[in-house]
Amino acid sequence: MGNSQSHPGQRFSSRFLPGEQAEIDRLFDALSSEGLGSSTSPRSFSLQALKRHVGEALPAEMVARLFEAMRRVDGTGKTKGPSERISREQFTVSMSHLLKGNAEEKSLVVLKMISATGGPVKASEVRKFTEDLVGSVAHVLNYRQKLRGWTQKQAPGSLSRVQVLAAQLCSEMKLQDGEKLLGPQRLDCDRATVEDWVFRAPHVATFLSVVIHQGFLLLCSSLDLATLVPEREVDQEREFASVLDVLSVIYINSHLPRTQRHHWRLLFSSELHGHSFAQLCGRIVHWGPCVVLLEDHDGHVFGGFASCSWEVKPQFQGDDRCFLFSISPSMAVYTCTGYNDHYMYLNQGQQTIPNGLGMGGQHNYFGLWIDVDFGKGHSKAKPTCTTYNSPQLSAQEDFRFEKMEVWAVGDAPVTQLAKNTKSVLDVDPAAQALLEVSGRTRHSEGLRQDLRFLPGGSSDSALSPE
């Protein structure tokens, strides 16, 4: 295409800004600095040079996959016979495909990373590549200290979160006959299938970008890690181990509104704040959108995203941005069907209607329910929840749990911060006068500054007679 006399990599290098291209050229020069013994020979680099540069930032198998893909591409983006070293044109084109390319161009690289044959690939090869990709993301974020407070914690005796997230990504692949990728016996995952997969599952391209940016330390400023991995904030001096690890956080976070992905603040944890429904209500109401999460006694991890502030009231609340999700034993997100508006429910102290926290379904038949008798809940879906089309999330329909967490996402509502600095005495002068006449002390005054920073904190509770 175009002028046959043009530089082989020109069409692809033109996608990069001058500063970006200079950074790519500097990396290539560093990789190819070992030379070939002749000053007139074209510069290139070997797999060993790439491994030395990357060091321990990426697993060796992922480095080998990237090298294999790069050495089978020429300056026009078409496949060619493999070379033992990577030329400047091959490197530039590969970076262009991975960082700036469309689904078709990315799929060209991905297919070569999956298999060196270039033909149809087995489902088992796709799964192994995907596990390597997901594992490399967790590895490089940890190595570069970009976990932002999260961990790579793995529950004993269960599938790793790498395997669970990889399985979720693979489930997005649709074969040409419309079926999902199932067993390793399938051989018809061709380039068109891979291209559709890269387009359908944006995590694949995003994770490849993370591997390049953080693994090679290349064009890091163009990767917005703040919306990929939210900053974790826990207002406690002692250690807190969340049920979530960095991969499950990345997965849930990617489904939130973009403006709420940069920051997660712990509002409630049964481990820190006790097994109390009253404590739960007191700490989560009026604190904006949040993620509700729990782990049942059988090890299933699941929850929901509440798009609006929780309020204690006998009516349903929320909007169609809410969703339910599963983390273990499988990862999935279940969005609204439009069948009804039973998105969120939080009630306490009523005689004739249920008391507890619920999402989806209907009274006594919620997609996710936490009973006022804390530690008990249900997830009822026959066959699916009407509001979210979600299956049963827990191992047992009626389940018990020990671990529950609620994380506020995005920035804290200004109205709530202001509200938590006020005592009932500030808005009721008569109450203040009565307190002074009776000779009682206003204890809330001294605690106000501390409590204003606590999620759900209220200086009203500090008012007590001497």
C-alpha positions in Angstrom: 0.0 0.0 0.0 1.2 3.6 -0.7 4.7 4.5 -1.9 6.8 1.3 -2.2 10.0 3.4 -1.6 8.9 4.6 1.8 10.6 3.5 4.9 9.2 0.0 6.0 8.2 1.2 9.5 7.2 4.7 8.6 3.4 4.1 8.4 3.4 2.7 11.9 5.9 5.0 13.5 3.9 7.9 12.4 1.2 6.9 14.9 3.6 7.9 17.7 4.1 11.5 18.7 7.7 12.7 18.2 8.5 12.3 21.9 7.0 8.8 22.0 8.9 7.7 18.9 12.1 9.0 20.5 11.5 6.9 23.6 10.8 3.8 21.4 14.1 4.5 19.5 16.0 4.9 22.7 14.7 1.5 24.0 15.6 -0.2 20.7 19.1 1.3 20.8 19.6 0.0 24.4 18.4 -3.4 23.4 20.6 -3.6 20.3 23.7 -2.1 21.8 25.5 -5.5 21.9 26.0 -5.1 18.1 26.8 -7.8 15.5 30.5 -7.3 15.2 30.3 -4.9 12.2 29.5 -1.2 12.4 27.8 -1.4 9.0 25.4 -4.2 10.0 21.7 -3.3 10.7 21.1 -3.0 14.4 18.9 -5.7 16.0 18.5 -7.4 19.3 18.1 -11.0 20.6 15.9 -12.8 23.0 18.7 -12.8 25.5 19.1 -9.0 25.2 15.3 -8.5 25.8 15.4 -10.8 28.8 18.4 -9.0 30.3 16.6 -5.6 29.9 13.3 -6.8 31.4 15.0 -8.7 34.2 12.5 -10.0 36.7 9.8 -7.5 35.8 8.0 -10.0 33.6 7.9 -13.8 33.7 10.3 -15.4 31.2 7.5 -17.1 29.3 5.8 -13.8 28.6 9.0 -12.2 27.4 9.5 -15.2 25.0 5.9 -14.9 23.7 6.5 -11.2 22.9 9.8 -11.9 21.2 8.2 -14.7 19.1 5.5 -12.3 17.9 7.9 -9.5 17.1 10.3 -11.7 15.1 7.5 -12.9 12.8 6.4 -9.5 11.7 8.0 -7.3 9.0 7.9 -3.6 8.5 4.6 -3.6 6.6 2.8 -5.5 9.4 2.5 -8.8 7.4 3.8 -12.1 8.5 7.2 -13.4 7.3 9.6 -16.1 8.0 10.9 -15.9 11.6 14.3 -14.3 12.2 16.6 -14.8 15.2 16.8 -11.1 16.0 14.4 -8.2 16.0 15.1 -5.3 13.7 14.1 -1.6 14.3 11.2 -1.9 11.9 9.9 -5.1 13.5 10.1 -3.5 17.0 8.4 -0.3 15.9 5.6 -2.1 14.1 5.0 -4.5 17.0 4.8 -1.6 19.5 2.5 0.2 17.1 0.2 -2.8 16.9 0.2 -3.4 20.6 -0.1 0.2 21.9 -1.9 2.0 19.1 -3.4 -0.7 16.8 -7.0 -1.7 16.2 -8.4 -5.1 17.0 -7.2 -6.6 13.7 -3.6 -5.4 14.3 -3.6 -6.5 17.9 -5.0 -9.9 17.0 -2.1 -10.4 14.6 0.3 -10.1 17.5 -1.8 -12.1 19.9 -2.2 -15.0 17.5 1.6 -15.2 17.2 2.0 -15.0 20.9 -0.4 -17.9 21.3 1.2 -20.2 18.8 4.2 -20.0 16.4 2.4 -21.9 13.7 0.1 -19.0 12.6 -2.8 -21.4 11.9 -5.9 -22.3 13.9 -5.1 -22.8 17.6 -6.4 -25.1 20.3 -8.6 -23.8 23.1 -6.0 -25.1 25.6 -3.4 -22.8 23.9 -5.7 -19.8 24.2 -6.3 -20.6 27.9 -2.5 -21.0 28.6 -1.8 -17.7 26.9 -4.5 -15.9 28.8 -3.3 -17.3 32.1 0.2 -16.1 31.3 -1.1 -12.7 30.3 -3.2 -12.2 33.5 -0.4 -13.6 35.7 2.1 -11.2 34.0 -0.1 -8.2 34.9 -0.3 -9.2 38.6 3.5 -10.0 38.5 4.6 -6.7 37.0 2.3 -4.5 39.1 3.7 -6.1 42.2 7.3 -5.9 40.9 6.9 -2.2 40.0 5.1 -1.5 43.3 1.9 -0.4 41.6 -0.6 -2.4 43.6 -1.7 0.8 45.3 -2.4 -0.9 48.6 -3.9 -4.2 47.3 -2.3 -7.6 47.5 -2.0 -10.8 45.5 -3.5 -12.8 48.4 -4.6 -16.3 47.4 -7.1 -18.3 49.4 -5.8 -21.8 50.2 -7.4 -24.7 48.4 -9.1 -22.7 45.7 -8.4 -21.8 42.1 -6.0 -18.9 41.8 -7.5 -15.5 40.9 -5.2 -15.7 37.8 -7.0 -18.8 36.6 -10.5 -17.4 37.5 -10.0 -14.1 35.6 -8.3 -15.9 32.7 -11.3 -18.2 32.5 -13.6 -15.2 32.4 -11.7 -13.6 29.6 -11.7 -16.9 27.6 -15.5 -17.1 28.1 -15.7 -13.9 26.0 -14.3 -15.8 22.9 -17.0 -16.9 20.5 -16.2 -19.4 17.8 -17.5 -19.0 14.2 -20.4 -21.3 14.8 -21.5 -19.1 17.7 -20.4 -21.5 20.5 -18.2 -20.5 23.4 -14.7 -21.7 23.8 -15.1 -25.0 25.7 -12.7 -27.9 25.5 -9.1 -28.3 24.4 -10.2 -30.4 21.5 -11.5 -27.4 19.5 -9.1 -26.4 16.7 -11.0 -23.6 14.9 -9.8 -20.6 16.8 -8.5 -18.8 13.8 -7.4 -15.2 13.3 -10.9 -13.9 12.7 -12.0 -15.5 16.0 -9.0 -14.0 17.8 -9.7 -10.6 16.3 -13.3 -10.7 17.4 -12.1 -11.8 20.9 -9.7 -8.8 21.2 -12.6 -6.5 20.2 -15.1 -8.2 22.5 -12.9 -8.5 25.6 -11.1 -5.1 26.1 -9.2 -6.5 29.1 -6.9 -8.5 26.6 -5.7 -5.3 24.9 -5.5 -3.4 28.2 -3.4 -6.1 29.9 -1.1 -6.3 26.9 -0.6 -2.5 27.3 0.2 -3.0 31.0 2.8 -5.6 30.2 4.5 -3.4 27.6 4.4 -0.1 29.6 5.4 -1.5 33.0 7.5 -4.5 31.8 9.6 -2.5 29.3 9.2 0.8 31.1 8.1 2.2 27.8 5.7 5.2 27.4 4.5 4.7 31.0 2.9 8.2 31.2 0.3 7.1 28.6 -1.0 4.4 30.8 -3.6 5.6 33.3 -3.0 3.1 36.2 -5.2 5.2 38.5 -8.4 4.0 36.7 -7.1 0.4 36.3 -6.0 -0.1 40.0 -7.9 2.1 42.4 -6.1 3.5 45.4 -7.0 1.6 48.6 -7.8 3.6 51.7 -8.5 2.0 55.1 -8.8 4.4 58.0 -7.4 1.9 60.5 -4.0 1.7 62.2 -4.0 -2.1 62.3 -3.6 -4.4 59.3 -6.7 -5.3 57.3 -6.7 -8.1 54.8 -9.5 -7.7 52.2 -11.3 -10.6 50.6 -10.3 -9.0 47.3 -6.9 -9.2 45.6 -5.6 -6.9 43.0 -7.0 -8.9 40.0 -10.5 -9.1 41.4 -10.4 -5.3 42.2 -9.3 -4.6 38.6 -12.1 -6.7 37.3 -14.9 -5.1 39.4 -13.4 -1.6 38.9 -13.5 -1.9 35.2 -17.3 -2.1 35.3 -17.7 1.1 37.5 -18.4 4.5 36.0 -15.0 5.9 34.9 -15.2 8.8 37.4 -15.4 6.4 40.3 -12.5 4.1 39.5 -9.6 5.9 41.0 -10.2 5.5 44.7 -11.8 2.9 47.1 -12.4 3.7 50.8 -13.4 1.1 53.3 -16.7 2.0 55.0 -17.4 -1.2 56.8 -15.7 -4.5 57.5 -17.2 -7.2 59.8 -13.6 -8.0 60.8 -12.9 -4.4 62.0 -16.4 -3.1 63.0 -18.1 -6.2 64.3 -21.0 -8.5 63.2 -23.7 -5.9 63.6 -26.3 -4.7 61.2 -26.7 -1.5 63.1 -23.0 -0.8 62.6 -23.3 -1.6 58.9 -26.2 0.9 58.5 -24.5 3.5 60.5 -21.3 3.4 58.4 -22.6 3.1 54.9 -25.7 5.5 54.6 -25.2 8.7 52.6 -21.6 7.9 51.6 -22.2 7.7 47.8 -21.7 4.8 45.4 -20.1 1.7 47.0 -19.2 -1.9 46.4 -20.8 -4.5 48.8 -18.8 -7.7 49.1 -19.0 -10.9 51.2 -17.7 -14.4 51.4 -20.0 -17.2 52.5 -19.0 -20.2 54.6 -18.4 -22.3 51.4 -15.8 -19.8 50.0 -18.0 -18.1 47.4 -17.1 -14.4 47.0 -19.8 -12.2 45.5 -21.5 -8.8 45.9 -23.0 -5.8 44.2 -22.4 -2.3 43.1 -24.7 0.4 44.6 -24.7 3.3 42.2 -26.3 5.7 44.7 -26.0 6.5 48.5 -27.7 3.9 50.7 -30.7 5.2 52.7 -32.6 3.4 55.4 -36.2 3.5 54.1 -39.0 1.0 53.2 -38.7 1.6 49.4 -36.4 0.4 46.7 -33.7 2.8 45.6 -30.8 3.1 43.2 -30.8 3.2 39.4 -29.8 1.0 36.4 -26.1 1.5 36.9 -26.3 -1.0 39.7 -25.1 -4.5 39.2 -24.4 -7.8 40.9 -21.1 -9.7 40.5 -19.3 -12.9 41.4 -15.6 -13.2 42.1 -15.2 -16.9 43.3 -15.5 -19.6 42.1 -16.0 -17.7 38.9 -15.9 -14.0 37.8 -18.9 -12.4 36.2 -20.9 -9.2 36.3 -24.7 -9.1 36.0 -26.3 -5.9 34.8 -29.8 -4.6 34.9 -32.5 -6.3 32.7 -35.0 -3.4 32.8 -37.7 -5.8 34.1 -38.1 -3.8 37.3 -36.4 -1.1 39.4 -35.6 -3.2 42.5 -31.9 -2.2 42.4 -31.2 -1.5 46.1 -33.0 -1.9 49.4 -32.0 -1.1 53.0 -34.4 -1.2 55.8 -34.5 -1.6 59.6 -37.0 -1.5 62.4 -40.2 -2.3 60.3 -42.8 -4.8 61.5 -44.5 -5.8 58.2 -41.7 -5.7 55.6 -38.3 -7.3 55.5 -35.4 -5.8 57.5 -32.0 -6.0 55.9 -29.9 -5.1 52.8 -30.9 -6.4 49.4 -30.2 -6.0 45.7 -32.4 -7.3 42.9 -35.5 -9.5 42.9 -38.3 -8.8 45.4 -39.1 -9.0 49.1 -38.0 -12.4 50.5 -36.6 -13.4 47.1 -33.6 -11.2 46.5 -30.7 -11.8 44.2 -28.5 -10.7 47.1 -29.8 -10.4 50.7 -28.1 -9.6 54.0 -30.5 -10.2 56.9 -30.9 -7.8 59.9 -29.9 -10.9 61.8 -26.3 -10.3 60.8 -24.4 -13.3 59.4 -27.4 -14.7 57.5 -28.5 -14.1 53.9 -29.9 -15.6 50.7 -29.4 -15.5 47.0 -32.5 -16.7 45.2 -32.6 -17.0 41.5 -34.8 -19.6 39.7 -33.5 -19.6 37.1 -32.1 -16.0 37.4 -32.8 -12.8 39.3 -35.4 -10.7 37.5 -33.6 -7.4 38.1 -30.0 -8.4 37.1 -30.4 -11.8 35.3 -27.9 -13.2 37.8 -27.8 -16.8 38.9 -27.5 -17.9 42.5 -24.3 -16.2 43.7 -23.8 -18.2 47.0 -23.0 -21.9 47.3 -26.3 -22.4 49.2 -29.5 -20.5 48.5 -29.7 -19.6 52.2 -26.2 -19.0 53.3 -24.2 -17.9 56.3 -21.1 -15.6 56.2 -18.4 -14.2 58.5 -16.7 -11.7 56.2 -18.5 -8.7 54.7 -16.9 -5.5 53.3 -18.4 -2.2 51.9 -16.1 0.0 49.9 -17.1 3.6 48.9 -15.8 4.3 45.3 -14.8 7.7 43.9 -14.7 10.9 45.9 -16.6 11.3 49.2 -19.8 13.3 48.9 -19.1 16.9 50.1 -22.6 17.0 51.7 -21.8 13.9 53.9 -18.5 15.3 55.1 -20.2 18.5 56.1 -23.1 16.7 57.7 -20.8 14.6 59.9 -19.3 17.6 61.5 -22.6 18.7 63.0 -24.2 17.7 66.3 -27.9 17.6 66.9 -27.1 20.5 69.3 -25.9 22.7 66.4 -29.3 22.6 64.8 -31.4 22.6 67.9 -30.5 25.5 70.2 -33.3 24.6 72.6 -31.7 21.2 73.2 -28.3 22.9 73.9 -29.9 25.3 76.4 -31.7 22.4 78.1 -28.5 20.5 78.4 -26.7 23.5 80.0 -29.5 24.1 82.5 -29.5 20.5 83.6 -25.8 20.7 84.3 -24.7 18.1 81.8 -21.6 18.2 79.6 -21.5 18.4 75.9 -19.2 15.5 75.2 -19.6 15.6 71.5 -17.6 18.8 71.2 -14.4 17.1 72.0 -14.9 14.2 69.7 -16.3 16.1 66.7 -13.0 16.5 64.9 -12.2 12.8 65.1 -15.6 11.5 64.2 -16.0 13.7 61.2 -13.4 11.5 59.3 -15.1 8.2 60.1 -17.4 6.7 57.5 -20.9 6.9 58.9 -19.6 8.5 62.1 -22.0 10.8 64.0 -21.2 13.1 66.8 -24.7 12.7 68.1 -23.7 9.3 69.7 -21.2 11.1 71.9 -23.9 13.0 73.7 -24.4 11.5 77.1 -25.2 12.6 80.7 -22.6 12.6 83.3 
